[in-house]
Every structure is written in C-alpha cells, then in structure tokens.
C-alpha cells in the first residue's frame, strides 16, 4: 500500500463525491466514513468529516473541511482508458450534472475536480515511430475536446479525419 494518498477538500459533499467516484471504476470502494464528534468548522456533530476510499486501487481521502476552495488544473487525475467505450462512459459520467468539458480530454466534474480521460492508444500515436504521424496526431488531439481514438489513428496514418 502506498504511503501517499491524495486528500480532496469538500464543503459537505465528501461522502457524495466518494460514492460517485467509486461507482465509476473497478477495484474501488468506500473504506471508512468518520463522523464529526463535535460541532466545528467541518460541520455539526454526527455529520461526515472524512471518507477514506479506494479508487482503481489508489487510496484517497475526502474531507469536509468547511469553506469551499476551488480546485485548479495544477492537480488533476488521469484515467487511462482501454478503449473508446470506456472513454465515452467516464467522460459522460464525470461531465454530467454540472461538470464542464475542456480541450484535450480534460474536464471538471460537478465537484470541481479536474480529470484527464485518456485512451491508452494516445501514447501509441503521440510517441509512435513516425515523427510526421506523431505531429499529425498531436495536432488532432489539440483540436479535440473528448479524445477520439479513431480520429487520432487517422491523423497518425495521414488519413482524412472528416467522415
């Protein structure tokens, strides 16, 4: 088990966020929910203070810290996706209900946490043995919001990406 685990700060939404995240990926579960024992900045006695959870094998802590702080792009969570179906499923789930989509496979979920939804094939095209193909794939990626494996492949191979 890793000695380091990210701590995500919430304003009363720690349990909701943790349950949402663990519903998305295999090898994910809520480990422990700790309640406030006294009234304090994080909430009234009996409300959720922290949630320890595992997300795809990585331990996390969700803390109801009181005042909301905005997340920035300086910290994001990258999910490597096996195929387009997984990209699509995670993209749709994480961007729903108030999330916002951005360029190059980035989005913010409804809690403001930044995610990168990345097909495993991306590195095959960006780091492929054909430098011109890799440049075309990079240009294609820079023009995408949600990453599309077929468009990256066509760009790498020098084929038209227009359907």
DSSP file (Angstrom, degrees, kcal/mol; ACC not computed):
  #  RESIDUE AA STRUCTURE BP1 BP2  ACC     N-H-->O    O-->H-N    N-H-->O    O-->H-N    TCO  KAPPA ALPHA  PHI   PSI    X-CA   Y-CA   Z-CA
    1    1 A X              0   0    0      0, 0.0     2,-0.1     0, 0.0    57,-0.1   0.000 360.0 360.0 360.0 139.2    0.0    0.0    0.0
    2    2 A X        -     0   0    0      1,-0.1    57,-0.0     2,-0.1     0, 0.0  -0.385 360.0-144.2 -70.0 145.2    1.3    3.5   -0.9
    3    3 A X  S    S+     0   0    0     -2,-0.1     2,-0.5     1,-0.0    -1,-0.1   0.619  85.0  68.7 -80.3 -13.9    2.3    5.9    1.9
    4    4 A X        +     0   0    0      2,-0.0     2,-0.3    56,-0.0    55,-0.2  -0.904  57.2 166.6-112.7 131.6    0.9    8.8   -0.1
    5    5 A X        -     0   0    0     -2,-0.5    55,-0.2    53,-0.1     2,-0.1  -0.994  36.0-112.3-141.9 138.0   -2.8    9.4   -0.9
    6    6 A X  E     -a   60   0A   0     53,-0.6    55,-2.1    -2,-0.3     2,-0.5  -0.360  23.2-148.4 -65.8 145.0   -4.5   12.5   -2.2
    7    7 A X  E     -a   61   0A   0     53,-0.2     2,-0.5    -2,-0.1    55,-0.2  -0.978   8.7-157.6-115.5 120.8   -6.8   14.4    0.1
    8    8 A X  E     -a   62   0A   0     53,-3.2    55,-3.1    -2,-0.5     2,-0.4  -0.865  10.6-140.0-102.3 130.7   -9.7   16.1   -1.6
    9    9 A X  E     +a   63   0A   0     -2,-0.5     2,-0.3    53,-0.2    55,-0.2  -0.763  26.6 172.6 -95.1 129.0  -11.4   19.0    0.2
   10   10 A X  E     -a   64   0A   0     53,-3.5    55,-1.8    -2,-0.4    56,-0.9  -0.869  36.4-130.4-130.5 164.6  -15.2   19.4    0.1
   11   11 A X  S    S-     0   0    0     -2,-0.3    53,-0.1    53,-0.2    57,-0.1  -0.672  90.9 -41.5-114.0  73.2  -17.8   21.6    1.7
   12   12 A X  S    S+     0   0    0     -2,-0.5     4,-0.2    37,-0.1     3,-0.1   0.417 123.8  91.7  90.0  -1.4  -20.2   18.9    2.9
   13   13 A X     >  +     0   0    0     50,-0.1     4,-3.0     1,-0.1     5,-0.3   0.261  45.5 110.2-109.8  11.5  -20.1   16.7   -0.3
   14   14 A X  H  > S+     0   0    0      1,-0.2     4,-2.6     2,-0.2     5,-0.2   0.909  83.1  42.2 -57.2 -48.0  -17.2   14.3    0.7
   15   15 A X  H  > S+     0   0    0      2,-0.2     4,-2.5     1,-0.2     5,-0.2   0.924 115.5  49.6 -67.2 -43.5  -19.4   11.2    1.0
   16   16 A X  H  > S+     0   0    0     -4,-0.2     4,-2.1     2,-0.2    -2,-0.2   0.927 114.1  46.0 -59.7 -45.9  -21.5   12.0   -2.1
   17   17 A X  H  X S+     0   0    0     -4,-3.0     4,-2.9     2,-0.2    -2,-0.2   0.933 112.5  49.3 -64.3 -46.7  -18.3   12.6   -4.1
   18   18 A X  H  X S+     0   0    0     -4,-2.6     4,-2.5    -5,-0.3     5,-0.2   0.918 111.8  48.6 -60.8 -44.0  -16.6    9.4   -2.8
   19   19 A X  H  X S+     0   0    0     -4,-2.5     4,-1.1    -5,-0.2    -1,-0.2   0.895 112.5  49.5 -63.5 -39.1  -19.6    7.2   -3.6
   20   20 A X  H >< S+     0   0    0     -4,-2.1     3,-0.5    -5,-0.2     4,-0.5   0.953 111.9  47.4 -63.3 -50.0  -19.9    8.7   -7.1
   21   21 A X  H >X S+     0   0    0     -4,-2.9     3,-1.6     1,-0.2     4,-0.7   0.914 110.3  50.7 -60.4 -45.1  -16.2    8.1   -7.8
   22   22 A X  H 3< S+     0   0    0     -4,-2.5    -1,-0.2     1,-0.3     6,-0.2   0.742 102.1  63.1 -68.9 -19.9  -16.2    4.5   -6.6
   23   23 A X  T << S+     0   0    0     -4,-1.1    -1,-0.3    -3,-0.5    -2,-0.2   0.652 100.5  56.0 -73.5 -13.5  -19.2    3.8   -8.7
   24   24 A X  T <4 S+     0   0    0     -3,-1.6     2,-0.3    -4,-0.5    -1,-0.2   0.782 104.4  41.0 -92.1 -28.6  -17.2    4.5  -11.9
   25   25 A X  S  < S-     0   0    0     -4,-0.7     3,-0.3    -3,-0.2    31,-0.3  -0.927  76.9-111.9-130.4 144.7  -14.1    2.2  -11.7
   26   26 A X  S    S+     0   0    0     -2,-0.3    30,-0.4     1,-0.2     3,-0.1  -0.234 100.1  36.7 -63.9 163.5  -13.4   -1.4  -10.8
   27   27 A X  S    S+     0   0    0      1,-0.2    30,-2.2    29,-0.2     2,-0.4   0.885  93.1 127.1  57.5  42.8  -11.3   -2.0   -7.7
   28   28 A X        +     0   0    0     -3,-0.3     2,-0.3    27,-0.2    27,-0.2  -0.973  25.6 146.7-130.5 142.8  -13.0    0.9   -6.0
   29   29 A X  E     -B   54   0A   0     25,-2.2    25,-3.1    -2,-0.4     2,-0.5  -0.981  49.6 -99.9-167.3 157.1  -14.7    1.0   -2.6
   30   30 A X  E     -B   53   0A   0     -2,-0.3    23,-0.3    23,-0.2     3,-0.1  -0.760  33.4-176.1 -80.7 128.2  -15.5    3.1    0.4
   31   31 A X  E     -     0   0A   0     21,-2.9     2,-0.3    -2,-0.5    22,-0.2   0.848  60.7 -11.9 -93.3 -42.1  -13.1    2.1    3.2
   32   32 A X  E     -B   52   0A   0     20,-1.8    20,-2.7     2,-0.0     2,-0.5  -0.977  47.7-152.9-163.2 142.5  -14.3    4.2    6.1
   33   33 A X  E     -B   51   0A   0     -2,-0.3     2,-0.5    18,-0.2    18,-0.2  -0.990  16.7-164.5-121.2 123.0  -16.6    7.0    7.0
   34   34 A X  E     -B   50   0A   0     16,-2.9    15,-3.1    -2,-0.5    16,-1.5  -0.915   7.9-150.0-109.6 132.2  -15.7    9.1   10.0
   35   35 A X  E     -B   48   0A   0     -2,-0.5    13,-0.3    13,-0.3     2,-0.2  -0.641  27.2 -97.4 -97.6 155.0  -18.3   11.4   11.5
   36   36 A X        -     0   0    0     11,-3.3    10,-3.0     8,-0.3     3,-0.1  -0.511  26.4-160.7 -65.4 134.7  -17.7   14.7   13.4
   37   37 A X  S    S+     0   0    0     -2,-0.2     2,-0.3     8,-0.2    -1,-0.1   0.680  75.2  19.8 -92.0 -20.0  -17.8   14.1   17.1
   38   38 A X  S    S-     0   0    0      5,-0.1     2,-0.2     6,-0.1    -1,-0.1  -0.934  95.5 -86.0-139.6 162.4  -18.4   17.7   18.0
   39   39 A X        +     0   0    0     -2,-0.3     2,-0.3     5,-0.2     5,-0.2  -0.505  66.1 137.6 -66.2 138.4  -19.7   20.8   16.2
   40   40 A X  B >   -D   43   0B   0      3,-2.2     3,-1.7    -2,-0.2    -4,-0.0  -0.923  68.2 -65.1-164.4-172.6  -16.9   22.5   14.3
   41   41 A X  T 3  S+     0   0    0      1,-0.3     3,-0.1    -2,-0.3    -2,-0.1   0.776 127.4  55.6 -59.4 -26.9  -15.8   24.2   11.1
   42   42 A X  T 3  S-     0   0    0      1,-0.3    24,-0.3    24,-0.1    -1,-0.3   0.553 124.0 -74.7 -85.5  -6.8  -16.3   21.0    9.2
   43   43 A X  B <   -D   40   0B   0     -3,-1.7    -3,-2.2    22,-0.1    -1,-0.3  -0.799  61.1 -46.0 140.9 177.7  -19.9   20.6   10.3
   44   44 A X  S >  S-     0   0    0     -2,-0.2     3,-2.2    -5,-0.2    -8,-0.3  -0.404  72.1 -78.1 -79.5 156.6  -22.2   19.6   13.1
   45   45 A X  T 3  S+     0   0    0      1,-0.3    -8,-0.2    -8,-0.1    -1,-0.2  -0.275 119.9  27.7 -52.4 135.3  -21.7   16.6   15.4
   46   46 A X  T 3  S+     0   0    0    -10,-3.0    -1,-0.3     1,-0.4     2,-0.1   0.213  94.6 112.9  93.8 -14.7  -22.8   13.5   13.6
   47   47 A X  S <  S-     0   0    0     -3,-2.2   -11,-3.3     1,-0.1    -1,-0.4  -0.483  81.2 -82.4 -85.8 164.1  -22.2   14.8   10.0
   48   48 A X  E     +B   35   0A   0    -13,-0.3   -13,-0.3     1,-0.2   -34,-0.2  -0.458  45.2 171.7 -70.3 129.4  -19.5   13.3    7.8
   49   49 A X  E     +     0   0A   0    -15,-3.1    15,-3.1     1,-0.4     2,-0.3   0.831  65.9   2.2 -98.5 -56.3  -16.0   14.6    8.4
   50   50 A X  E     -BC  34  63A   0    -16,-1.5   -16,-2.9    13,-0.2     2,-0.4  -0.965  52.8-159.9-136.2 152.3  -13.8   12.3    6.3
   51   51 A X  E     -BC  33  62A   0     11,-2.4    11,-2.8    -2,-0.3     2,-0.5  -0.987   9.7-156.7-129.0 120.6  -14.3    9.4    3.9
   52   52 A X  E     +BC  32  61A   0    -20,-2.7   -21,-2.9    -2,-0.4   -20,-1.8  -0.854  27.6 165.0 -93.0 130.6  -11.4    7.1    3.1
   53   53 A X  E     -BC  30  60A   0      7,-2.0     7,-3.0    -2,-0.5     2,-0.5  -0.978  34.7-132.7-145.8 158.2  -11.9    5.4   -0.2
   54   54 A X  E     -BC  29  59A   0    -25,-3.1   -25,-2.2    -2,-0.3     2,-0.5  -0.946  17.7-168.3-112.3 131.1  -10.0    3.4   -2.8
   55   55 A X  E >  S- C   0  58A   0      3,-3.2     3,-2.0    -2,-0.5   -27,-0.2  -0.957  75.3 -26.0-124.3 110.6  -10.4    4.4   -6.5
   56   56 A X  T 3  S-     0   0    0     -2,-0.5   -28,-0.2   -30,-0.4   -29,-0.2   0.879 128.7 -47.7  51.2  42.5   -9.0    1.9   -9.0
   57   57 A X  T 3  S+     0   0    0    -30,-2.2     2,-0.5     1,-0.2    -1,-0.3   0.305 117.0 113.2  86.8  -9.1   -6.6    0.6   -6.4
   58   58 A X  E <   - C   0  55A   0     -3,-2.0    -3,-3.2   -31,-0.1    -1,-0.2  -0.844  64.7-129.1-100.4 129.0   -5.4    4.1   -5.3
   59   59 A X  E     + C   0  54A   0     -2,-0.5   -53,-0.6    -5,-0.2     2,-0.3  -0.517  30.7 177.6 -76.5 143.5   -6.3    5.3   -1.8
   60   60 A X  E     -aC   6  53A   0     -7,-3.0    -7,-2.0    -2,-0.2     2,-0.4  -0.918  21.1-145.1-136.8 161.9   -7.9    8.7   -1.3
   61   61 A X  E     -aC   7  52A   0    -55,-2.1   -53,-3.2    -2,-0.3     2,-0.5  -0.999   7.8-160.3-129.0 129.7   -9.3   10.8    1.5
   62   62 A X  E     -aC   8  51A   0    -11,-2.8   -11,-2.4    -2,-0.4     2,-0.5  -0.958  14.8-167.4-109.0 124.8  -12.3   13.1    1.1
   63   63 A X  E     -aC   9  50A   0    -55,-3.1   -53,-3.5    -2,-0.5     2,-1.3  -0.943  23.8-146.1-118.4 127.4  -12.5   15.8    3.8
   64   64 A X  E     +a   10   0A   0    -15,-3.1   -53,-0.2    -2,-0.5     3,-0.1  -0.763  32.3 168.9 -85.6  93.1  -15.4   18.0    4.5
   65   65 A X        -     0   0    0    -55,-1.8     2,-0.7    -2,-1.3   -54,-0.2   0.519  40.2-120.6 -89.3  -6.1  -13.2   20.9    5.5
   66   66 A X  S    S+     0   0    0    -56,-0.9    -1,-0.2   -24,-0.3   -24,-0.1  -0.905  84.2  59.5 107.1-114.5  -15.9   23.6    5.7
   67   67 A X  S    S-     0   0    0     -2,-0.7     2,-0.3     1,-0.1    -2,-0.1  -0.215  87.5-113.9 -56.0 137.3  -15.3   26.5    3.4
   68   68 A X        -     0   0    0    -57,-0.1     2,-0.4    -3,-0.0    -1,-0.1  -0.572  29.4-166.8 -75.8 133.6  -15.1   25.6   -0.3
   69   69 A X        -     0   0    0     -2,-0.3     2,-0.3   -60,-0.2   -60,-0.1  -0.959  23.0-119.5-115.5 140.3  -11.8   26.0   -2.1
   70   70 A X        -     0   0    0     -2,-0.4     2,-0.2     1,-0.0    42,-0.1  -0.599  21.7-131.3 -81.4 137.8  -11.7   25.8   -5.9
   71   71 A X        -     0   0    0     -2,-0.3     2,-0.3    41,-0.2    -1,-0.0  -0.499  22.9-152.6 -77.7 154.6   -9.5   23.2   -7.5
   72   72 A X    >   -     0   0    0     -2,-0.2     3,-1.2     3,-0.1    42,-0.3  -0.760  30.7-104.6-121.6 172.6   -7.1   24.2  -10.2
   73   73 A X  T 3  S+     0   0    0     -2,-0.3     3,-0.1     1,-0.2    -2,-0.0   0.591 105.4  87.1 -70.9  -9.6   -5.6   22.5  -13.2
   74   74 A X  T 3  S+     0   0    0      1,-0.2     2,-0.4     0, 0.0    -1,-0.2   0.783  97.6  36.7 -62.8 -24.2   -2.3   22.3  -11.3
   75   75 A X  S <  S+     0   0    0     -3,-1.2    39,-0.5     2,-0.0     2,-0.3  -0.997  75.9 151.3-128.2 128.0   -3.7   19.0   -9.9
   76   76 A X        -     0   0    0     -2,-0.4     2,-0.5    37,-0.1    39,-0.2  -0.949  39.4-121.3-145.9 166.3   -5.8   16.6  -11.9
   77   77 A X  E     -e  115   0C   0     37,-2.0    39,-2.6    -2,-0.3     2,-0.5  -0.963  22.5-152.0-115.9 123.9   -6.5   12.9  -12.0
   78   78 A X  E     -e  116   0C   0     -2,-0.5     2,-0.6    37,-0.2    39,-0.2  -0.807   5.2-162.5 -97.5 130.0   -5.7   11.0  -15.2
   79   79 A X  E     -e  117   0C   0     37,-3.1    39,-2.4    -2,-0.5     2,-0.6  -0.962  11.4-145.2-113.1 119.5   -7.6    7.9  -16.1
   80   80 A X  E     -e  118   0C   0     -2,-0.6     2,-0.4    37,-0.2    39,-0.2  -0.743  19.8-155.7 -82.6 121.7   -6.1    5.5  -18.6
   81   81 A X  E     -e  119   0C   0     37,-3.3    39,-3.2    -2,-0.6    40,-0.3  -0.838  15.8-146.7-107.2 135.8   -8.9    4.0  -20.7
   82   82 A X  S    S-     0   0    0     -2,-0.4     2,-0.3    37,-0.2    -1,-0.1   0.828  77.1  -7.8 -68.1 -34.0   -8.7    0.7  -22.5
   83   83 A X  S  > S-     0   0    0     37,-0.1     4,-2.0     1,-0.1     3,-0.2  -0.896  79.3 -85.9-154.9 178.6  -11.0    1.7  -25.4
   84   84 A X  H  > S+     0   0    0     -2,-0.3     4,-3.1     1,-0.2     5,-0.2   0.845 120.2  60.5 -65.3 -34.0  -13.3    4.4  -26.7
   85   85 A X  H  > S+     0   0    0      1,-0.2     4,-2.4     2,-0.2    -1,-0.2   0.908 107.4  45.1 -61.0 -40.6  -16.3    2.8  -24.9
   86   86 A X  H  > S+     0   0    0     -3,-0.2     4,-2.5     2,-0.2     5,-0.3   0.905 112.5  51.3 -69.9 -40.5  -14.5    3.4  -21.6
   87   87 A X  H  X S+     0   0    0     -4,-2.0     4,-2.7     1,-0.2     5,-0.2   0.956 113.2  45.8 -56.2 -50.6  -13.5    7.0  -22.6
   88   88 A X  H  X S+     0   0    0     -4,-3.1     4,-2.6     1,-0.2     5,-0.2   0.914 113.0  49.1 -61.4 -45.7  -17.1    7.7  -23.5
   89   89 A X  H  X S+     0   0    0     -4,-2.4     4,-2.2    -5,-0.2    -1,-0.2   0.932 116.8  40.4 -62.2 -48.2  -18.6    6.2  -20.3
   90   90 A X  H  X S+     0   0    0     -4,-2.5     4,-2.8     2,-0.2     5,-0.3   0.893 114.6  52.8 -70.3 -39.3  -16.3    8.0  -18.0
   91   91 A X  H  X S+     0   0    0     -4,-2.7     4,-1.9    -5,-0.3    -2,-0.2   0.944 112.6  44.9 -58.5 -48.9  -16.5   11.3  -20.0
   92   92 A X  H  X S+     0   0    0     -4,-2.6     4,-0.8    -5,-0.2    -2,-0.2   0.919 116.5  45.2 -63.6 -44.4  -20.3   11.2  -19.8
   93   93 A X  H  < S+     0   0    0     -4,-2.2     3,-0.5    -5,-0.2    -2,-0.2   0.932 116.4  43.3 -67.3 -46.4  -20.4   10.3  -16.1
   94   94 A X  H  < S+     0   0    0     -4,-2.8    16,-0.4     1,-0.2    -1,-0.2   0.793 116.4  46.4 -74.1 -27.2  -17.8   12.8  -14.9
   95   95 A X  H  X S+     0   0    0     -4,-1.9     4,-0.6    -5,-0.3     3,-0.3   0.561  94.5 101.3 -91.0  -7.0  -19.0   15.7  -17.0
   96   96 A X  T  < S+     0   0    0     -4,-0.8     3,-0.5    -3,-0.5    14,-0.3  -0.230  71.4  25.9 -74.5 163.7  -22.7   15.3  -16.2
   97   97 A X  T  4 S-     0   0    0      1,-0.2    -1,-0.2    12,-0.1    -4,-0.0   0.853 142.4 -23.6  56.9  45.9  -24.8   17.2  -13.6
   98   98 A X  T  4 S+     0   0    0     -3,-0.3    -1,-0.2     1,-0.3    -2,-0.2   0.448 100.6 132.1 104.0  -0.2  -22.8   20.5  -13.7
   99   99 A X     <  -     0   0    0     -4,-0.6     2,-0.4    -3,-0.5    -1,-0.3  -0.267  46.0-137.9 -72.6 171.4  -19.4   19.3  -14.8
  100  100 A X  E     -F  108   0C   0      8,-2.7     8,-3.0    -6,-0.2     2,-0.2  -0.999   5.3-138.2-137.7 137.8  -17.6   21.2  -17.6
  101  101 A X  E     +F  107   0C   0     -2,-0.4     6,-0.2     6,-0.2     2,-0.2  -0.631  22.4 178.8 -94.1 151.7  -15.7   19.9  -20.6
  102  102 A X        -     0   0    0      4,-2.5     3,-0.5    -2,-0.2     2,-0.1  -0.652  33.8 -66.4-134.6-171.0  -12.4   21.3  -21.8
  103  103 A X  S >  S+     0   0    0     -2,-0.2     3,-1.4     1,-0.2    42,-0.3  -0.381 102.0  21.4 -83.0 161.1   -9.9   20.6  -24.5
  104  104 A X  T 3  S-     0   0    0     40,-2.7    -1,-0.2    37,-0.5    41,-0.2   0.762 132.7 -51.6  60.0  33.8   -7.6   17.6  -25.0
  105  105 A X  T 3  S+     0   0    0     40,-3.2    12,-2.9    -3,-0.5     2,-0.3   0.591 102.7 131.7  84.8  10.3   -9.5   15.2  -22.8
  106  106 A X  E <   + G   0 116C   0     -3,-1.4    -4,-2.5    39,-0.2     2,-0.3  -0.711  23.5 159.4 -97.3 148.1   -9.8   17.4  -19.7
  107  107 A X  E     -FG 101 115C   0      8,-2.1     8,-3.0    -2,-0.3     2,-0.4  -0.975  33.2-130.9-154.2 163.7  -12.9   18.0  -17.8
  108  108 A X  E     -FG 100 114C   0     -8,-3.0    -8,-2.7    -2,-0.3     6,-0.2  -0.982  26.5-137.5-116.2 133.5  -14.1   19.2  -14.4
  109  109 A X    >   -     0   0    0      4,-2.4     3,-2.2    -2,-0.4   -14,-0.1  -0.195  38.4 -86.4 -79.9-179.8  -16.7   17.1  -12.6
  110  110 A X  T 3  S+     0   0    0    -16,-0.4    -1,-0.1   -14,-0.3   -15,-0.1   0.638 129.8  55.6 -65.7 -13.6  -19.6   18.6  -10.7
  111  111 A X  T 3  S-     0   0    0      2,-0.1    -1,-0.3   -94,-0.0   -40,-0.2   0.454 119.8-108.6 -94.7  -3.1  -17.4   18.9   -7.6
  112  112 A X  S <  S+     0   0    0     -3,-2.2     2,-0.3     1,-0.3   -41,-0.2   0.474  70.5 143.4  91.0   3.1  -14.8   21.0   -9.5
  113  113 A X        -     0   0    0    -43,-0.1    -4,-2.4     1,-0.1     2,-0.3  -0.603  48.1-127.5 -79.4 134.8  -12.2   18.2   -9.5
  114  114 A X  E     - G   0 108C   0    -39,-0.5   -37,-2.0    -2,-0.3     2,-0.3  -0.662  29.3-177.6 -87.0 136.0  -10.1   18.1  -12.8
  115  115 A X  E     -eG  77 107C   0     -8,-3.0    -8,-2.1    -2,-0.3     2,-0.5  -0.952  21.6-149.4-130.4 148.7   -9.8   14.8  -14.7
  116  116 A X  E     -eG  78 106C   0    -39,-2.6   -37,-3.1    -2,-0.3     2,-0.8  -0.986  11.4-161.2-115.8 117.9   -8.0   13.7  -17.8
  117  117 A X  E     +e   79   0C   0    -12,-2.9     2,-0.5    -2,-0.5    30,-0.4  -0.872  22.7 176.2-103.4 105.0   -9.8   11.0  -19.6
  118  118 A X  E     -e   80   0C   0    -39,-2.4   -37,-3.3    -2,-0.8     2,-0.2  -0.931  29.7-134.4-123.9 122.9   -7.2    9.4  -21.8
  119  119 A X  E >   -e   81   0C   0     -2,-0.5     3,-2.1   -39,-0.2     4,-0.4  -0.542  23.3-128.4 -69.9 139.2   -7.3    6.4  -24.2
  120  120 A X  T >> S+     0   0    0    -39,-3.2     3,-0.8     1,-0.3     4,-0.5   0.813 107.0  67.4 -56.3 -29.9   -4.3    4.2  -23.7
  121  121 A X  H 3> S+     0   0    0    -40,-0.3     4,-1.5     1,-0.2     3,-0.4   0.683  78.2  83.4 -65.8 -17.5   -3.8    4.4  -27.5
  122  122 A X  H X> S+     0   0    0     -3,-2.1     4,-2.9     1,-0.2     3,-0.5   0.917  89.9  48.2 -54.5 -46.8   -2.9    8.1  -27.2
  123  123 A X  H <> S+     0   0    0     -3,-0.8     4,-2.1    -4,-0.4    -1,-0.2   0.818 104.5  61.1 -66.4 -29.6    0.7    7.4  -26.4
  124  124 A X  H 3< S+     0   0    0     -4,-0.5    -1,-0.2    -3,-0.4    -2,-0.2   0.875 114.1  35.5 -61.0 -37.8    1.0    4.9  -29.3
  125  125 A X  H X< S+     0   0    0     -4,-1.5     3,-0.7    -3,-0.5    12,-0.2   0.879 119.8  45.7 -86.8 -40.7    0.2    7.8  -31.6
  126  126 A X  H 3< S+     0   0    0     -4,-2.9    -3,-0.2     1,-0.2    -2,-0.2   0.795 125.5  33.2 -72.9 -26.7    2.0   10.6  -29.9
  127  127 A X  T 3< S+     0   0    0     -4,-2.1    -1,-0.2    -5,-0.3    -2,-0.2   0.120  90.5 135.5-114.4  20.4    5.1    8.6  -29.4
  128  128 A X    <   -     0   0    0     -3,-0.7     6,-0.1     2,-0.2    -3,-0.1  -0.102  69.7-106.4 -67.9 168.3    4.9    6.4  -32.5
  129  129 A X  S    S+     0   0    0     -5,-0.1     2,-0.8     1,-0.1    -1,-0.1   0.619 103.0  79.4 -72.9 -12.9    7.9    5.7  -34.7
  130  130 A X     >  -     0   0    0      1,-0.2     4,-2.6    -5,-0.1     5,-0.2  -0.848  63.9-165.8 -98.6 104.1    6.7    8.0  -37.4
  131  131 A X  H  > S+     0   0    0     -2,-0.8     4,-2.1     1,-0.2    -1,-0.2   0.870  89.8  50.1 -58.8 -38.5    7.6   11.6  -36.4
  132  132 A X  H  > S+     0   0    0      2,-0.2     4,-2.2     1,-0.2    -1,-0.2   0.904 111.5  49.0 -67.0 -39.5    5.2   13.1  -39.0
  133  133 A X  H  > S+     0   0    0      2,-0.2     4,-2.7     1,-0.2    -2,-0.2   0.897 109.2  52.3 -63.9 -41.0    2.4   10.9  -37.8
  134  134 A X  H  X S+     0   0    0     -4,-2.6     4,-2.3     2,-0.2    -2,-0.2   0.892 109.2  50.0 -63.3 -39.3    3.1   11.8  -34.2
  135  135 A X  H  X S+     0   0    0     -4,-2.1     4,-2.5     2,-0.2    -2,-0.2   0.916 111.5  48.3 -64.5 -42.9    2.9   15.5  -35.2
  136  136 A X  H  X S+     0   0    0     -4,-2.2     4,-2.4     2,-0.2    -2,-0.2   0.909 111.5  50.0 -63.9 -40.9   -0.4   15.0  -37.0
  137  137 A X  H  X S+     0   0    0     -4,-2.7     4,-2.7   -12,-0.2    -1,-0.2   0.903 110.3  50.6 -63.7 -40.6   -1.8   13.0  -34.0
  138  138 A X  H  X S+     0   0    0     -4,-2.3     4,-2.5     2,-0.2    -2,-0.2   0.928 110.7  48.7 -62.8 -44.9   -0.8   15.9  -31.7
  139  139 A X  H  X S+     0   0    0     -4,-2.5     4,-0.9     1,-0.2    -2,-0.2   0.903 112.0  49.4 -61.3 -41.2   -2.5   18.4  -33.9
  140  140 A X  H >< S+     0   0    0     -4,-2.4     3,-0.8     1,-0.2     4,-0.4   0.928 110.8  49.9 -63.8 -44.3   -5.6   16.3  -34.0
  141  141 A X  H >< S+     0   0    0     -4,-2.7     3,-1.7     1,-0.2   -37,-0.5   0.905 105.5  56.6 -60.8 -42.0   -5.6   15.9  -30.2
  142  142 A X  H 3< S+     0   0    0     -4,-2.5    -1,-0.2     1,-0.3    -2,-0.2   0.737 107.2  50.4 -63.8 -21.6   -5.2   19.7  -29.7
  143  143 A X  T << S+     0   0    0     -4,-0.9    -1,-0.3    -3,-0.8     2,-0.2   0.457  98.0  87.9 -93.3  -2.0   -8.4   20.2  -31.7
  144  144 A X    <   -     0   0    0     -3,-1.7   -40,-2.7    -4,-0.4     3,-0.2  -0.625  50.2-169.9 -97.4 154.8  -10.4   17.7  -29.7
  145  145 A X  S    S+     0   0    0      1,-0.5   -40,-3.2   -42,-0.3     2,-0.4   0.742  89.6  26.8 -96.9 -78.9  -12.5   18.1  -26.6
  146  146 A X  S    S-     0   0    0    -42,-0.2    -1,-0.5   -41,-0.1     2,-0.3  -0.707 102.5-111.6 -78.2 136.0  -13.2   14.5  -25.7
  147  147 A X        -     0   0    0    -30,-0.4     2,-0.5    -2,-0.4    -6,-0.1  -0.527  29.3-159.6 -74.9 132.8  -10.4   12.3  -27.2
  148  148 A X     >  -     0   0    0     -2,-0.3     4,-2.0     1,-0.1     5,-0.2  -0.958   8.7-156.8-117.3 114.5  -11.5   10.1  -30.1
  149  149 A X  H  > S+     0   0    0     -2,-0.5     4,-2.8     1,-0.2     5,-0.2   0.889  93.1  53.3 -59.0 -43.8   -9.2    7.1  -30.8
  150  150 A X  H  > S+     0   0    0      1,-0.2     4,-2.6     2,-0.2    -1,-0.2   0.903 109.2  48.8 -62.4 -41.5  -10.3    6.8  -34.4
  151  151 A X  H  > S+     0   0    0      2,-0.2     4,-2.2     1,-0.2    -1,-0.2   0.886 112.2  48.9 -65.3 -38.8   -9.6   10.4  -35.2
  152  152 A X  H  X S+     0   0    0     -4,-2.0     4,-2.6     2,-0.2    -2,-0.2   0.915 112.0  49.2 -65.0 -43.3   -6.1   10.1  -33.6
  153  153 A X  H  X S+     0   0    0     -4,-2.8     4,-2.5     2,-0.2     6,-0.2   0.938 111.8  47.8 -61.9 -47.5   -5.4    6.9  -35.6
  154  154 A X  H  X>S+     0   0    0     -4,-2.6     5,-2.8     1,-0.2     4,-0.6   0.907 112.3  49.4 -62.3 -41.8   -6.5    8.5  -38.8
  155  155 A X  H ><5S+     0   0    0     -4,-2.2     3,-1.0     3,-0.2    -1,-0.2   0.935 110.9  49.7 -62.5 -45.3   -4.4   11.6  -38.2
  156  156 A X  H 3<5S+     0   0    0     -4,-2.6    -2,-0.2     1,-0.3    -1,-0.2   0.906 113.1  46.7 -59.5 -42.0   -1.3    9.4  -37.3
  157  157 A X  H 3<5S-     0   0    0     -4,-2.5    -1,-0.3    -5,-0.2    -2,-0.2   0.523 116.0-115.4 -80.5  -4.5   -1.8    7.4  -40.5
  158  158 A X  T <<5 +     0   0    0     -3,-1.0     2,-0.2    -4,-0.6    -3,-0.2   0.702  68.9 139.1  80.3  18.5   -2.3   10.6  -42.6
  159  159 A X      < -     0   0    0     -5,-2.8    -1,-0.3    -6,-0.2     2,-0.1  -0.639  63.9 -89.2 -94.6 154.8   -5.8    9.8  -43.5
  160  160 A X        -     0   0    0     -2,-0.2    -1,-0.1     1,-0.1    -5,-0.1  -0.390  27.1-156.6 -62.5 134.5   -8.6   12.4  -43.6
  161  161 A X        +     0   0    0     -2,-0.1     2,-0.4    -7,-0.1    -1,-0.1   0.502  64.9 102.4 -90.7  -5.6  -10.4   12.7  -40.2
  162  162 A X              0   0    0      1,-0.1    -2,-0.1   -11,-0.0     0, 0.0  -0.657 360.0 360.0 -80.1 130.3  -13.5   14.1  -41.9
  163  163 A X              0   0    0     -2,-0.4    -1,-0.1     0, 0.0    -2,-0.0   0.460 360.0 360.0 -79.9 360.0  -16.3   11.5  -42.1
